[in-house]
Amino acid sequence: MERDERATGDAQETRFLPPEPPDADPELTPRPAKQPQPPPPQQTYGYPPQPPGAPGQPAPGYRQPWGQPPQAVPDNGQAVAGFVLSVVALGLLVISFGLSTIVSLGLAIGGIVCSHNGKRRVDAGETPKHRGLAQAGFVVGWVGLGLSILAIVAWILVFAIGSGEDSSIFDPDTTRALREAVGA
C-alpha cells in the first residue's frame, strides 16, 4: 500500500490511498456511455390520458424538465374532516366523562357523514387520497355515536334515580323547605 504523507505545520499527517487495479490505469480507460432511461409512465388516477402537447404535457420529442412539479392530485377534504370530527367527538366525550353528550353526538354524526362522502369519492375514482383515513373516521364516528347514546341513557338514569330518593346531603329540614319553595 502506498502512503500519502503531507507535512501540516508541526505534525505530519498520514493517510492511506486506495489500491490501484493491477490491469489498467484508471485514468486511461474510457467510461461506458450511459444510456438514457425512458421516463416512468404517469399515473392518471381515473383521468383519461392526455395526448402529447396537451397543456401540462411536454411536446413530442421533448423530455419533461427536472424542475417541473408532478401533476396535482385532487385532495379529499371530506375524509380528513370526517376523521377529525369523529376523533374530536370521541375525545370530548371521554375527557368530559359524558357531560358533552349532545355535542359529541352531533360531532359523531357529522364525522360519519363526512367520512362516508370521502370514501365515496375514492370509490368513484375522483381522488386516490385518504381512503384509509375516511374508513377510520367512519368507524370512530360510529363508536363515538354509540358511546354518546350510552352516555345520554346513563345521565337520564342518574337523574331519574337521584330525584326519586329522599336522601340528600342537606339536613332534612333544609331539604323540606327547598321542596316547598319549589313546589315539589
N, CA, C and O of each residue as an XYZ file, in Angstrom:
736
protein
N       0.842     -1.172      0.000
C       0.000      0.000      0.000
C       0.883      1.230      0.000
O       1.964      1.245      0.589
N       0.409      2.242     -0.662
C       1.162      3.487     -0.695
C       0.663      4.414      0.399
O      -0.490      4.353      0.825
N       1.550      5.255      0.827
C       1.188      6.238      1.838
C       1.299      7.616      1.250
O       2.202      7.913      0.468
N       0.364      8.454      1.641
C       0.390      9.863      1.244
C       0.774     10.637      2.495
O      -0.005     10.754      3.440
N       1.975     11.154      2.477
C       2.459     11.854      3.667
C       2.581     13.331      3.336
O       3.267     13.720      2.391
N       1.913     14.129      4.120
C       1.962     15.578      3.935
C       2.317     16.211      5.260
O       1.838     15.796      6.316
N       3.137     17.191      5.192
C       3.509     17.901      6.419
C       2.518     19.027      6.630
O       2.336     19.879      5.760
N       1.881     19.028      7.783
C       0.931     20.094      8.111
C       1.382     20.735      9.401
O       1.122     20.220     10.488
N       2.052     21.851      9.279
C       2.515     22.549     10.468
C       3.607     21.764     11.159
O       4.587     21.373     10.525
N       3.452     21.528     12.453
C       4.440     20.802     13.237
C       4.262     19.294     13.119
O       5.243     18.554     13.192
N       3.006     18.815     12.933
C       2.740     17.379     12.888
C       2.693     16.897     11.454
O       2.466     17.679     10.531
N       2.907     15.620     11.275
C       2.857     15.025      9.947
C       1.609     14.137      9.873
O       1.388     13.297     10.745
N       0.785     14.332      8.812
C      -0.472     13.603      8.645
C      -0.240     12.438      7.691
O       0.343     12.620      6.622
N      -0.694     11.232      8.071
C      -0.523     10.047      7.242
C      -1.903      9.526      6.858
O      -2.750      9.279      7.717
N      -2.117      9.363      5.550
C      -3.369      8.795      5.049
C      -3.023      7.699      4.066
O      -2.006      7.786      3.378
N      -3.846      6.671      3.987
C      -3.630      5.578      3.062
C      -4.430      5.820      1.798
O      -5.581      6.252      1.862
N      -3.826      5.545      0.642
C      -4.501      5.669     -0.648
C      -5.143      4.335     -1.000
O      -4.659      3.289     -0.566
N      -6.238      4.349     -1.789
C      -6.855      3.084     -2.188
C      -5.937      2.316     -3.139
O      -5.146      2.930     -3.854
N      -6.030      0.986     -3.158
C      -5.164      0.206     -4.052
C      -5.533      0.440     -5.509
O      -6.697      0.668     -5.839
N      -4.524      0.382     -6.382
C      -4.747      0.572     -7.817
C      -5.050     -0.778     -8.446
O      -4.513     -1.796     -8.009
N      -5.921     -0.805     -9.490
C      -6.201     -2.082    -10.157
C      -4.944     -2.590    -10.867
O      -4.160     -1.788    -11.374
N      -4.741     -3.915    -10.909
C      -3.496     -4.443    -11.474
C      -3.424     -4.370    -12.994
O      -2.324     -4.334    -13.544
N      -4.558     -4.347    -13.692
C      -4.526     -4.458    -15.152
C      -4.375     -3.127    -15.866
O      -3.510     -2.984    -16.730
N      -5.198     -2.160    -15.522
C      -5.245     -0.943    -16.341
C      -5.069      0.281    -15.475
O      -5.276      0.269    -14.261
N      -4.678      1.337    -16.158
C      -4.558      2.626    -15.492
C      -5.952      3.262    -15.463
O      -6.549      3.452    -16.523
N      -6.498      3.602    -14.263
C      -7.876      4.100    -14.214
C      -8.075      5.398    -14.965
O      -9.199      5.704    -15.363
N      -7.024      6.169    -15.171
C      -7.204      7.444    -15.860
C      -7.288      7.262    -17.372
O      -7.803      8.141    -18.063
N      -6.793      6.137    -17.904
C      -6.749      5.940    -19.348
C      -7.890      5.101    -19.887
O      -8.115      5.092    -21.097
N      -8.623      4.389    -19.028
C      -9.711      3.549    -19.528
C     -10.941      4.419    -19.772
O     -11.313      5.220    -18.915
N     -11.576      4.266    -20.935
C     -12.789      5.061    -21.210
C     -13.961      4.520    -20.408
O     -14.087      3.313    -20.198
N     -14.790      5.405    -19.976
C     -16.002      5.026    -19.255
C     -17.118      4.723    -20.245
O     -17.236      5.389    -21.274
N     -17.933      3.724    -19.941
C     -19.032      3.423    -20.877
C     -20.070      4.554    -20.854
O     -20.351      5.146    -19.813
N     -20.618      4.825    -22.019
C     -21.616      5.892    -22.129
C     -22.923      5.432    -21.472
O     -23.335      4.284    -21.637
N     -23.563      6.328    -20.735
C     -24.825      5.998    -20.078
C     -25.953      6.090    -21.097
O     -26.056      7.054    -21.856
N     -26.784      5.076    -21.093
C     -27.943      5.072    -21.972
C     -29.070      5.865    -21.309
O     -29.326      5.686    -20.118
N     -29.746      6.735    -22.057
C     -30.855      7.488    -21.441
C     -31.996      6.549    -21.066
O     -32.377      5.667    -21.836
N     -32.526      6.758    -19.877
C     -33.627      5.949    -19.376
C     -34.955      6.573    -19.797
O     -35.122      7.789    -19.703
N     -35.901      5.756    -20.260
C     -37.208      6.341    -20.601
C     -37.914      6.776    -19.320
O     -37.750      6.142    -18.278
N     -38.699      7.851    -19.389
C     -39.410      8.304    -18.181
C     -40.449      7.277    -17.765
O     -41.013      6.588    -18.615
N     -40.711      7.165    -16.456
C     -41.715      6.194    -15.999
C     -43.102      6.623    -16.460
O     -43.360      7.813    -16.637
N     -43.993      5.658    -16.652
C     -45.359      6.035    -17.075
C     -46.054      6.816    -15.970
O     -45.882      6.541    -14.783
N     -46.848      7.805    -16.395
C     -47.553      8.643    -15.429
C     -48.874      7.991    -15.051
O     -49.577      7.438    -15.897
N     -49.200      8.067    -13.745
C     -50.478      7.556    -13.284
C     -51.507      8.674    -13.407
O     -51.229      9.831    -13.092
N     -52.688      8.313    -13.865
C     -53.702      9.343    -14.101
C     -54.787      9.354    -13.052
O     -55.573     10.301    -13.018
N     -54.876      8.333    -12.175
C     -55.860      8.275    -11.094
C     -57.288      8.509    -11.591
O     -58.011      9.350    -11.058
N     -57.672      7.776    -12.588
C     -59.046      7.846    -13.045
C     -59.285      8.875    -14.133
O     -60.387      8.936    -14.677
N     -58.291      9.684    -14.470
C     -58.456     10.663    -15.548
C     -57.977     10.032    -16.852
O     -57.049      9.223    -16.830
N     -58.585     10.380    -17.990
C     -58.113      9.817    -19.261
C     -56.721     10.364    -19.584
O     -56.424     11.514    -19.258
N     -55.853      9.552    -20.226
C     -54.514     10.050    -20.569
C     -54.606     11.195    -21.559
O     -55.436     11.192    -22.468
N     -53.734     12.177    -21.362
C     -53.747     13.343    -22.245
C     -52.790     13.103    -23.411
O     -51.744     12.477    -23.239
N     -53.144     13.595    -24.588
C     -52.252     13.424    -25.739
C     -51.005     14.296    -25.579
O     -51.043     15.301    -24.868
N     -49.884     13.917    -26.243
C     -48.687     14.754    -26.166
C     -48.961     16.153    -26.706
O     -49.667     16.311    -27.702
N     -48.418     17.143    -26.066
C     -48.614     18.526    -26.484
C     -49.801     19.188    -25.812
O     -50.017     20.388    -25.984
N     -50.591     18.413    -25.033
C     -51.715     18.995    -24.305
C     -51.166     19.862    -23.172
O     -50.008     19.705    -22.786
N     -51.974     20.769    -22.636
C     -51.484     21.602    -21.538
C     -50.993     20.748    -20.378
O     -51.684     19.835    -19.927
N     -49.786     21.058    -19.898
C     -49.197     20.308    -18.813
C     -48.381     19.115    -19.271
O     -47.739     18.461    -18.448
N     -48.387     18.810    -20.579
C     -47.615     17.701    -21.131
C     -46.528     18.270    -22.046
O     -46.766     19.256    -22.744
N     -45.333     17.658    -22.051
C     -44.295     18.156    -22.959
C     -44.644     17.832    -24.417
O     -45.349     16.861    -24.693
N     -44.156     18.637    -25.322
C     -44.398     18.424    -26.756
C     -43.685     17.147    -27.191
O     -42.751     16.715    -26.515
N     -44.102     16.525    -28.311
C     -43.462     15.293    -28.773
C     -41.970     15.516    -29.025
O     -41.568     16.529    -29.596
N     -41.164     14.558    -28.591
C     -39.724     14.653    -28.814
C     -38.990     15.388    -27.704
O     -37.759     15.398    -27.698
N     -39.688     15.993    -26.780
C     -39.037     16.720    -25.688
C     -39.299     15.984    -24.386
O     -40.381     15.443    -24.155
N     -38.279     15.981    -23.546
C     -38.440     15.372    -22.234
C     -38.954     16.420    -21.263
O     -38.779     17.623    -21.462
N     -39.583     15.941    -20.223
C     -40.082     16.842    -19.194
C     -38.893     17.370    -18.391
O     -38.032     16.587    -17.988
N     -38.828     18.678    -18.151
C     -37.686     19.216    -17.405
C     -37.690     18.716    -15.964
O     -38.735     18.347    -15.427
N     -36.497     18.708    -15.341
C     -36.342     18.179    -13.998
C     -37.127     18.955    -12.963
O     -37.668     18.354    -12.034
N     -37.209     20.271    -13.091
C     -37.838     21.091    -12.069
C     -39.351     21.120    -12.120
O     -39.986     21.745    -11.271
N     -39.937     20.455    -13.098
C     -41.391     20.503    -13.257
C     -42.069     19.712    -12.145
O     -41.713     18.556    -11.918
N     -43.035     20.304    -11.446
C     -43.734     19.553    -10.396
C     -44.643     18.493    -11.012
O     -45.102     18.650    -12.143
N     -44.906     17.415    -10.270
C     -45.818     16.391    -10.808
C     -47.238     16.923    -10.892
O     -47.574     17.952    -10.307
N     -48.062     16.197    -11.634
C     -49.450     16.631    -11.788
C     -50.154     16.611    -10.436
O     -49.940     15.702     -9.634
N     -50.977     17.596    -10.189
C     -51.696     17.706     -8.921
C     -52.807     16.663     -8.862
O     -53.532     16.446     -9.833
N     -52.923     16.027     -7.706
C     -53.969     15.035     -7.471
C     -55.027     15.699     -6.609
O     -54.686     16.331     -5.609
N     -56.303     15.578     -6.964
C     -57.340     16.216     -6.157
C     -57.310     15.723     -4.717
O     -57.108     14.536     -4.460
N     -57.511     16.637     -3.791
C     -57.472     16.306     -2.374
C     -58.817     15.744     -1.934
O     -59.818     15.891     -2.635
N     -58.837     15.105     -0.782
C     -60.048     14.509     -0.246
C     -60.324     15.124      1.121
O     -60.104     14.489      2.152
N     -60.801     16.353      1.121
C     -61.065     17.076      2.355
C     -62.185     16.471      3.178
O     -62.192     16.602      4.402
N     -63.134     15.812      2.526
C     -64.235     15.180      3.252
C     -63.724     14.070      4.168
O     -64.211     13.909      5.288
N     -62.745     13.310      3.689
C     -62.196     12.226      4.503
C     -61.463     12.782      5.715
O     -61.605     12.266      6.824
N     -60.690     13.820      5.505
C     -59.938     14.433      6.611
C     -60.904     15.048      7.618
O     -60.740     14.865      8.824
N     -61.901     15.771      7.138
C     -62.872     16.403      8.036
C     -63.659     15.353      8.816
O     -63.922     15.540     10.004
N     -64.035     14.264      8.173
C     -64.769     13.203      8.859
C     -63.942     12.562      9.954
O     -64.454     12.280     11.038
N     -62.659     12.329      9.680
C     -61.792     11.740     10.698
C     -61.620     12.688     11.878
O     -61.694     12.267     13.033
N     -61.391     13.960     11.592
C     -61.187     14.937     12.670
C     -62.449     15.067     13.520
O     -62.364     15.062     14.748
N     -63.613     15.184     12.889
C     -64.862     15.303     13.646
C     -65.104     14.070     14.517
O     -65.537     14.196     15.663
N     -64.831     12.899     13.987
C     -65.054     11.671     14.753
C     -64.120     11.574     15.952
O     -64.543     11.197     17.045
N     -62.859     11.912     15.749
C     -61.893     11.841     16.849
C     -62.212     12.884     17.917
O     -62.107     12.603     19.111
N     -62.603     14.085     17.492
C     -62.965     15.121     18.458
C     -64.205     14.708     19.248
O     -64.272     14.934     20.456
N     -65.178     14.112     18.582
C     -66.394     13.660     19.273
C     -66.062     12.634     20.347
O     -66.540     12.734     21.477
N     -65.248     11.655     19.997
C     -64.891     10.620     20.961
C     -64.012     11.170     22.077
O     -64.213     10.841     23.246
N     -63.042     12.002     21.723
C     -62.160     12.581     22.736
C     -62.903     13.483     23.697
O     -62.661     13.431     24.903
N     -63.802     14.306     23.191
C     -64.584     15.203     24.047
C     -65.488     14.413     24.976
O     -65.666     14.786     26.135
N     -66.047     13.349     24.486
C     -66.913     12.507     25.307
C     -66.129     11.866     26.451
O     -66.607     11.811     27.584
N     -64.933     11.386     26.152
C     -64.122     10.732     27.178
C     -63.583     11.741     28.185
O     -63.620     11.502     29.392
N     -63.081     12.870     27.688
C     -62.484     13.875     28.579
C     -63.527     14.486     29.507
O     -63.226     14.767     30.667
N     -64.736     14.696     29.024
C     -65.768     15.329     29.852
C     -66.573     14.326     30.665
O     -67.547     14.701     31.318
N     -66.181     13.052     30.636
C     -66.886     12.000     31.367
C     -68.365     11.937     30.990
O     -69.204     11.643     31.841
N     -68.689     12.203     29.755
C     -70.053     12.080     29.286
C     -70.910     13.316     29.460
O     -72.098     13.287     29.140
N     -70.334     14.413     29.965
C     -71.131     15.633     30.136
C     -71.404     16.335     28.812
O     -72.337     17.131     28.719
N     -70.612     16.055     27.797
C     -70.785     16.709     26.496
C     -71.482     15.780     25.508
O     -71.122     15.735     24.332
N     -72.462     15.053     25.978
C     -73.072     14.031     25.127
C     -73.765     14.612     23.902
O     -73.686     14.034     22.818
N     -74.434     15.732     24.057
C     -75.169     16.311     22.920
C     -74.176     16.822     21.867
O     -74.372     16.600     20.672
N     -73.126     17.497     22.301
C     -72.123     17.998     21.357
C     -71.412     16.822     20.688
O     -71.207     16.829     19.474
N     -71.039     15.816     21.471
C     -70.356     14.643     20.913
C     -71.254     13.892     19.941
O     -70.781     13.359     18.937
N     -72.533     13.849     20.234
C     -73.480     13.193     19.340
C     -73.500     13.896     17.979
O     -73.439     13.237     16.941
N     -73.584     15.215     17.980
C     -73.584     15.972     16.723
C     -72.282     15.831     15.956
O     -72.293     15.683     14.734
N     -71.142     15.877     16.672
C     -69.853     15.727     16.005
C     -69.687     14.328     15.424
O     -69.133     14.175     14.336
N     -70.155     13.313     16.130
C     -70.044     11.943     15.623
C     -70.881     11.754     14.363
O     -70.441     11.109     13.411
N     -72.075     12.310     14.358
C     -72.915     12.206     13.151
C     -72.256     12.940     11.985
O     -72.236     12.432     10.864
N     -71.720     14.129     12.242
C     -71.007     14.860     11.186
C     -69.792     14.096     10.688
O     -69.511     14.096      9.489
N     -69.065     13.443     11.595
C     -67.910     12.643     11.198
C     -68.292     11.455     10.347
O     -67.594     11.125      9.388
N     -69.392     10.810     10.685
C     -69.853      9.654      9.901
C     -70.233     10.095      8.489
O     -69.863      9.441      7.514
N     -70.960     11.188      8.377
C     -71.405     11.667      7.071
C     -70.214     12.090      6.203
O     -70.127     11.712      5.035
N     -69.298     12.877      6.782
C     -68.137     13.338      6.006
C     -67.234     12.172      5.604
O     -66.724     12.141      4.484
N     -67.035     11.222      6.506
C     -66.193     10.062      6.172
C     -66.832      9.216      5.077
O     -66.135      8.703      4.202
N     -68.141      9.071      5.123
C     -68.840      8.321      4.069
C     -68.670      9.016      2.716
O     -68.441      8.357      1.702
N     -68.783     10.347      2.703
C     -68.589     11.088      1.448
C     -67.157     10.958      0.950
O     -66.931     10.864     -0.257
N     -66.176     10.950      1.868
C     -64.781     10.781      1.471
C     -64.518      9.411      0.874
O     -63.791      9.296     -0.112
N     -65.103      8.364      1.459
C     -64.965      7.019      0.894
C     -65.632      6.928     -0.467
O     -65.113      6.271     -1.370
N     -66.767      7.575     -0.620
C     -67.481      7.554     -1.901
C     -66.643      8.209     -2.996
O     -66.634      7.738     -4.133
N     -65.933      9.303     -2.657
C     -65.091      9.983     -3.651
C     -63.950      9.090     -4.120
O     -63.608      9.086     -5.302
N     -63.361      8.336     -3.199
C     -62.268      7.431     -3.580
C     -62.811      6.288     -4.420
O     -62.201      5.920     -5.424
N     -63.937      5.723     -4.032
C     -64.518      4.608     -4.773
C     -64.978      5.022     -6.167
O     -64.959      4.207     -7.090
N     -65.390      6.278     -6.332
C     -65.829      6.765     -7.644
C     -64.649      7.119     -8.543
O     -64.842      7.399     -9.726
N     -63.418      7.112     -7.995
C     -62.237      7.424     -8.803
C     -61.960      8.909     -8.917
O     -61.153      9.317     -9.753
N     -62.605      9.731     -8.102
C     -62.358     11.171     -8.164
C     -60.994     11.525     -7.597
O     -60.367     12.482     -8.052
N     -60.524     10.767     -6.608
C     -59.225     11.005     -5.989
C     -58.726      9.707     -5.372
O     -59.534      8.886     -4.937
N     -57.399      9.500     -5.325
C     -56.872      8.291     -4.682
C     -56.475      8.521     -3.226
O     -55.975      7.604     -2.574
N     -56.685      9.710     -2.717
C     -56.141     10.074     -1.409
C     -57.098      9.783     -0.255
O     -58.312      9.954     -0.371
N     -56.521      9.340      0.856
C     -57.152      9.259      2.178
C     -58.321      8.284      2.285
O     -59.282      8.559      3.003
N     -58.259      7.155      1.589
C     -59.333      6.178      1.766
C     -59.265      5.566      3.160
O     -60.297      5.370      3.804
N     -58.067      5.266      3.625
C     -57.903      4.698      4.961
C     -58.327      5.668      6.046
O     -58.900      5.264      7.057
N     -58.048      6.944      5.840
C     -58.452      7.963      6.811
C     -59.974      8.073      6.864
O     -60.552      8.242      7.938
N     -60.613      7.976      5.713
C     -62.075      8.024      5.675
C     -62.676      6.801      6.368
O     -63.670      6.909      7.086
N     -62.061      5.635      6.145
C     -62.560      4.417      6.797
C     -62.392      4.511      8.307
O     -63.294      4.132      9.053
N     -61.249      5.011      8.764
C     -61.016      5.171     10.208
C     -62.003      6.170     10.808
O     -62.536      5.936     11.892
N     -62.250      7.276     10.114
C     -63.221      8.254     10.601
C     -64.621      7.677     10.680
O     -65.384      8.006     11.588
N     -64.960      6.820      9.733
C     -66.283      6.189      9.721
C     -66.451      5.281     10.940
O     -67.481      5.319     11.612
N     -65.436      4.468     11.218
C     -65.511      3.539     12.346
C     -65.499      4.297     13.674
O     -66.308      4.016     14.559
N     -64.589      5.249     13.811
C     -64.505      6.024     15.058
C     -65.783      6.840     15.262
O     -66.221      7.027     16.397
N     -66.378      7.321     14.180
C     -67.644      8.057     14.280
C     -68.764      7.188     14.826
O     -69.543      7.633     15.669
N     -68.850      5.946     14.350
C     -69.886      5.040     14.862
C     -69.640      4.685     16.324
O     -70.584      4.579     17.106
N     -68.380      4.503     16.693
C     -68.066      4.234     18.101
C     -68.455      5.440     18.961
O     -69.050      5.281     20.027
N     -68.116      6.640     18.493
C     -68.488      7.854     19.225
C     -69.995      8.028     19.331
O     -70.503      8.464     20.364
N     -70.711      7.688     18.262
C     -72.166      7.783     18.287
C     -72.752      6.808     19.310
O     -73.631      7.175     20.090
N     -72.270      5.587     19.303
C     -72.775      4.594     20.259
C     -72.481      4.986     21.694
O     -73.348      4.868     22.559
N     -71.255      5.456     21.960
C     -70.923      5.868     23.319
C     -71.695      7.118     23.745
O     -72.038      7.263     24.919
N     -71.970      8.016     22.805
C     -72.767      9.200     23.138
C     -74.187      8.806     23.538
O     -74.745      9.344     24.493
N     -74.754      7.876     22.808
C     -76.112      7.417     23.148
C     -76.108      6.725     24.507
O     -77.010      6.935     25.318
N     -75.087      5.897     24.755
C     -74.996      5.251     26.069
C     -74.821      6.279     27.190
O     -75.383      6.114     28.273
N     -74.058      7.319     26.942
C     -73.864      8.355     27.956
C     -75.164      9.118     28.214
O     -75.462      9.464     29.357
N     -75.936      9.381     27.165
C     -77.224     10.060     27.343
C     -78.151      9.199     28.199
O     -78.794      9.696     29.124
N     -78.212      7.906     27.884
C     -79.054      6.993     28.667
C     -78.569      6.945     30.116
O     -79.383      6.953     31.039
N     -77.260      6.894     30.324
C     -76.717      6.842     31.685
C     -77.053      8.104     32.467
O     -77.423      8.015     33.638
N     -76.935      9.273     31.855
C     -77.250     10.518     32.562
C     -78.751     10.613     32.867
O     -79.141     11.111     33.922
N     -79.579     10.138     31.950
C     -81.028     10.135     32.220
C     -81.331      9.234     33.418
O     -82.130      9.594     34.282
N     -80.692      8.067     33.467
C     -80.897      7.167     34.603
C     -80.378      7.769     35.907
O     -81.008      7.619     36.954
N     -79.234      8.449     35.849
C     -78.692      9.080     37.056
C     -79.657     10.121     37.590
O     -79.908     10.172     38.794
N     -80.200     10.951     36.715
C     -81.131     11.988     37.166
C     -82.458     11.389     37.624
O     -83.050     11.876     38.587
N     -82.929     10.350     36.956
C     -84.199      9.727     37.345
C     -84.087      9.035     38.697
O     -84.986      9.148     39.530
N     -83.008      8.332     38.915
C     -82.823      7.642     40.196
C     -82.519      8.635     41.309
O     -83.002      8.486     42.431
N     -81.724      9.639     40.999
C     -81.330     10.624     42.014
C     -82.486     11.492     42.480
O     -82.500     11.913     43.636
N     -83.450     11.773     41.625
C     -84.548     12.650     42.029
C     -85.637     11.903     42.790
O     -86.448     12.529     43.472
N     -85.671     10.585     42.686
C     -86.705      9.809     43.348
C     -86.397      9.534     44.812
O     -87.300      9.176     45.568
N     -85.164      9.689     45.224
C     -84.799      9.400     46.607
C     -85.024     10.621     47.485
O     -84.941     11.759     47.024
N     -85.308     10.365     48.756
C     -85.456     11.468     49.700
C     -84.156     11.767     50.409
O     -84.062     12.777     51.108
N     -83.156     10.930     50.256
C     -81.890     11.191     50.928
C     -81.181     12.329     50.227
O     -81.211     12.443     49.001
N     -80.550     13.158     51.015
C     -79.883     14.329     50.480
C     -78.654     14.613     51.327
O     -78.553     14.151     52.464
N     -77.736     15.362     50.776
C     -76.571     15.747     51.559
C     -76.929     16.861     52.542
O     -76.164     17.141     53.465
N     -78.106     17.509     52.346
C     -78.547     18.551     53.261
C     -79.305     17.904     54.434
O     -79.696     16.738     54.368
N     -79.492     18.649     55.455
C     -80.301     18.135     56.560
C     -81.766     18.100     56.136
O     -82.149     18.829     55.220
N     -82.577     17.294     56.760
C     -83.963     17.101     56.318
C     -84.798     18.366     56.369
O     -85.689     18.529     55.535
N     -84.554     19.263     57.301
C     -85.356     20.483     57.381
C     -85.095     21.388     56.189
O     -86.028     21.978     55.644
N     -83.828     21.506     55.774
C     -83.488     22.357     54.627
C     -84.047     21.748     53.343
O     -84.549     22.473     52.484
N     -83.966     20.455     53.206
C     -84.491     19.799     52.016
C     -85.996     19.990     51.906
O     -86.512     20.250     50.819
N     -86.706     19.862     53.030
C     -88.151     20.052     53.035
C     -88.499     21.489     52.677
O     -89.449     21.719     51.929
N     -87.755     22.458     53.192
C     -88.018     23.871     52.898
C     -87.777     24.170     51.414
O     -88.537     24.918     50.799
N     -86.728     23.590     50.846
C     -86.449     23.814     49.433
C     -87.539     23.202     48.560
O     -87.938     23.809     47.565
N     -88.021     22.029     48.906
C     -89.072     21.388     48.135
C     -90.389     22.180     48.213
O     -91.108     22.284     47.219
N     -90.696     22.726     49.366
C     -91.900     23.539     49.499
C     -91.780     24.839     48.705
O     -92.763     25.319     48.141
N     -90.562     25.410     48.662
C     -90.360     26.657     47.913
C     -90.488     26.432     46.422
O     -91.029     27.274     45.705
N     -89.992     25.296     45.951
C     -90.051     24.987     44.510
C     -91.438     24.495     44.138
O     -91.874     24.686     43.003
N     -92.125     23.880     45.052
C     -93.458     23.387     44.758
C     -93.459     21.904     44.453
O     -94.404     21.387     43.857
N     -92.432     21.239     44.850
C     -92.353     19.800     44.579
C     -92.846     18.980     45.743
O     -92.846     17.751     45.677
